[in-house]
Amino acid sequence: MHVRRWLCLGVVVLFSGCPEPVAPPPPQFAVSVRATGYDATLGALAIELNAGADRLELGATGTGTFSNTLASGTTWSATIAQQPSEQHCTFTSPTEGTVSAAIELTITCSTNTYSVGGLARGVDRTGLAIRELTSNQNLMLAIDAGAFTFATPVTYGSNYSVMVQTAPTGRDCTISFGSGTVTGLVDGVRVDCTPRRLPLVVTLDGLDIDGIRVDETSTSQRLTPDAGATSTRFAQTLLWETSFNVTATPPANSGRVCTVDAGTGTVVEPLPVPFVHCEKERFSVGGVVTHTDGGSVSLAELTTGQTLDASTGPFTFANTIEWDTAIDVELTDQPAGSFCRVDGGTRVVRAPITDIDVRCATGFAVSGLVRNLRGMGLVISQASTGQQVAVTQSGNEVPFAFASVVPNGEPLGVTITTHPSGQTCRIEPPGVTTVTAPVTLTIICGPRTTDLVINEVGSVANTASPLWIELYNGTTQTLALSDYTLRSGARVTDGGAAPITNFSLPDASVPPATAFVISGKPIADLHDYPTMRFVVQTTFTPAPGGALQLERGATVIDALAFEDAGSPSWQGTGAILPEGATDFGRSLARAQTADTDTLADFATCDFPTPGGINDVCTSADADQDGIPDVAEVPGTTWNELPLYAWGARLMTRDVFIEIDWVQPDGFSGAFDPAILPRREALERVRQVFANHAIALHFDTGALYHPAPGVSPMDFDLGGGNQTAWACTVSFAGNVTSFYKLKADNTDLRRWLSFHHGLFANALADVTCANSGAGTSGSAELGGNDFAITIGRTNLSTGTTNGLNQVINWQSATLMHEFGHNLGLRHGGFEDYGYKPNYLSVMNYMYQFDGLPVIGMNEGDRYYRQFVLLNVCTGAPGITTPNALNRNRFTTPAMWGLDFSDGTSIDLNEASLNESVGFGRMGSSSIDWDWDTTIDTMNVSADINALGITPRVCPRTATGMDLVRDNNDWNSLVLTFSRTQRGSASKSPTPPMLRFDPWADRQPLIEEQPAPRD
């Protein structure tokens, strides 16, 4: 065709005869449709072009193309001819125009939505929230809301589901017609709320019988559960916020009572579970107590195990008692000094009991202990009550007690009605003859004899020594000593020879089972004890030589012949009297057998028992404390003293110390705290010794333990006394005698086992008119007696510092003086005082200021003493006691109190290394030569110049010595009674003066005055 066109053009030019050319037809373009959101299931979507010239119905895909195309350049228009059911579609592209290209019509369709709602009934309070799950929306309904509609409608064809999100408190709400498919407006949902109802369950306990009624009174419901049931439930539920009241009622006369816990309240959740508990009915049980004088009785109801203490007036046992229970009320304890009886205490409980009658009569208990009981048949009686106690067992310690008290004010009236077979017993004097308090008696039994016998003879240092003889009454009658004479060897009181002499015995009584000591009297200042007399006839006093004969008139009652002297009444070989250094401290003691007047009657004993039953004859003392091992086990005694009960133990070094004190307010009527022993001071000393495995047992009697009986923990071993005021005491002289006070206040039987200490105002080195203090004390060296005299030293307990000083000074002085008893001197092994490196309370340098603190200016006491005694002035002196480390005002537990352990180095005064101090572990330097410089080269100084006369400042190098420490703890001698001067061996080492311990005299060491600064 194009060829023809060009040919025709050519022809026109050449011939001008070709026809006019024909124009080509316009291009055609398709029209397509795309619908978004169209749901074909809801009906057809029809679109028309150009006013119905062409129609297109979309299929399920929502797309399609008109069958006819449109020529380019023509105009077009489109309309939606048919909408799907429940949808609305609109064009999102132009709907008309001129055709220039293919046309794509776009349509968006949306499905119809319908609101969901309904009607709410019974909404009487706030809090109802419902939820439509499809649209995920909540709706809070107001009170009495009625009709409701969710804010957001739901798409046609969707499922709707309405649920209760939260219900109002106490309401149960349900949904009706709450789910379905949206096909139009949903307005038929029903919400119904009703008050909640709760079931009431009851827990049951103790229903042991039928017929118990359980009621809920607000709903008039009743249950009658069977016996043994544990729970039940009321049939009718209870309406929310109503009151409920559960009661339980047992059958009449059943003896049961029921209680309901959580039985009342308001019906809300969680609803409590009422608890019904039924048990036998309980009744109070009590009565009245009369006449207890301010005390109380202890009662026990034996069936239920109840106890109570009741004073005068009504009483009731704490716990009620079940119905139909047989009770038994008995007295288990009564007031001190009362006898009580219970009337009406035995009966069956079926009602409250208020009339049990407890009547008390004033009186006091009488009890005790029988020691050394070997025979059977001992009967003890009390006169005013007619009571008797039969002791049916034997043993070392057998307790007894009268069943009833003895009325107040009655005579004690306790006697031994029947003595045991083969024995005679005595009652230790209780210190009272009239019962005004509880009485504790000790009954001691010994061998039966027909008369007085010679029971024990003590050893002597030599033939010139005084002799002590113990006599014993084994009869059942009290014997008068004055009816007897004692034939014995003798010495003149000044020590000269004397002939065999018949000594008249003193006017004294010897009760049954009692020992009495007769002793020679070598010096005038010896004082009788209640159970011992020093005998002098003309100028003669008993001493070794010749046989001993106890005579009544011309009749020899008993005899003891020695190997070198016979007696007409003695048979066979004579006994050997312990004599001399090797046997000193022993005795000849009668065995507890019949008197045969032969050598078989006696044994040589290492541990004498003067003044008491011969209860020990042994040599065993493994711990070397001077106490026989056999007295350190339960139920034993030594010289009738129960040392085990007081704390003595095997393989423990035990030391017993009785402490007496003079009345502490005698000087000008003002109380002096230095004189009254402080418990803290005794505890402190006890602890120091305990740290070195030595057990101290102090006895201050009732000072810290006013109750009857003894209490080792409270330092009460039955001794320890306050004596009358004495301005000064003396170990010799015409003023108040220390030994006289001891004789008046100490049991003779303690002589061999107890040290004796006295807290007093002053020794005889001052006068009563002198307000100043004298020496701080005095003590026997290697003996058993000491005095502490720090009165009038201006001590006061009004402040903490003052109290600390009293305790510290008492403990230091007590330990110092007691240390002398144990063999220590002021320099430990020597008499030199003020040795700086001797860190012991025995050292005057440390007694009142305490031991120095190693490594903390340990020379401070050394400096202070030279200033205190006006020997040195200027540095490095410490002028006041409170400038010292841990000074006298320090808390007692921190204050330096001890004997030395001997670990200081020897100090050569000619060559002293100041940098090493005492040479102990951790020692600091000491300015020995007082030049305020710690010299690098050794210096010389008279460091113990305070212990010599004249005293000089240390820088004055005179009399150079080797100053040595001492291991005090390894030097102590505890066995003061075993030898002349306390050596643990039979031979004194080193040799000492021969003093008879039965004269109770040893060499004395007196002290310097206590400081008054």
Beta strands, then each sheet from edge to edge (+ up, - down):
strand 1: 28-29
strand 2: 31-36
strand 3: 46-49
strand 4: 54-57
strand 5: 63-65
strand 6: 70-71
strand 7: 75-82
strand 8: 87-91
strand 9: 96-98
strand 10: 103-111
strand 11: 113-114
strand 12: 116-121
strand 13: 128-132
strand 14: 137-141
strand 15: 146-149
strand 16: 154-155
strand 17: 159-166
strand 18: 171-176
strand 19: 179-181
strand 20: 186-195
strand 21: 197-198
strand 22: 201-205
strand 23: 213-216
strand 24: 221-223
strand 25: 231-233
strand 26: 238-239
strand 27: 243-249
strand 28: 256-261
strand 29: 264-266
strand 30: 275-280
strand 31: 282-283
strand 32: 285-290
strand 33: 297-301
strand 34: 306-310
strand 35: 313-316
strand 36: 321-322
strand 37: 325-333
strand 38: 338-343
strand 39: 346-349
strand 40: 353-364
strand 41: 366-373
strand 42: 378-382
strand 43: 387-391
strand 44: 395-401
strand 45: 406-407
strand 46: 414-418
strand 47: 423-427
strand 48: 439-447
strand 49: 452-458
strand 50: 468-473
strand 51: 479-480
strand 52: 485-492
strand 53: 497-504
strand 54: 509-510
strand 55: 514-520
strand 56: 532-535
strand 57: 540-542
strand 58: 548-552
strand 59: 555-560
strand 60: 587-590
strand 61: 602-605
strand 62: 653-662
strand 63: 694-699
strand 64: 722-723
strand 65: 729-730
strand 66: 736-737
strand 67: 754-759
strand 68: 777-780
strand 69: 785-788
strand 70: 907-908
strand 71: 962-963
strand 72: 1004-1006
sheet 1: 1+ 6-
sheet 2: 5+ 2- 10- 8+
sheet 3: 4+ 3- 7+ 9-
sheet 4: 11+ 16-
sheet 5: 15+ 12- 20- 18+
sheet 6: 14+ 13- 17+ 19-
sheet 7: 21+ 26-
sheet 8: 25+ 22- 30- 28+
sheet 9: 24+ 23- 27+ 29-
sheet 10: 31+ 36-
sheet 11: 35+ 32- 40- 38+
sheet 12: 35+ 32- 40- 45+
sheet 13: 34+ 33- 37+ 39-
sheet 14: 44+ 41- 48- 47+
sheet 15: 43+ 42- 46+
sheet 16: 56+ 55+ 50- 49+ 60- 61+
sheet 17: 51+ 54-
sheet 18: 53+ 52- 57+
sheet 19: 53+ 52- 58+ 59-
sheet 20: 63+ 62+ 64+
sheet 21: 63+ 62+ 67+ 69+ 68- 72+
sheet 22: 65+ 66+
sheet 23: 70+ 71-
end
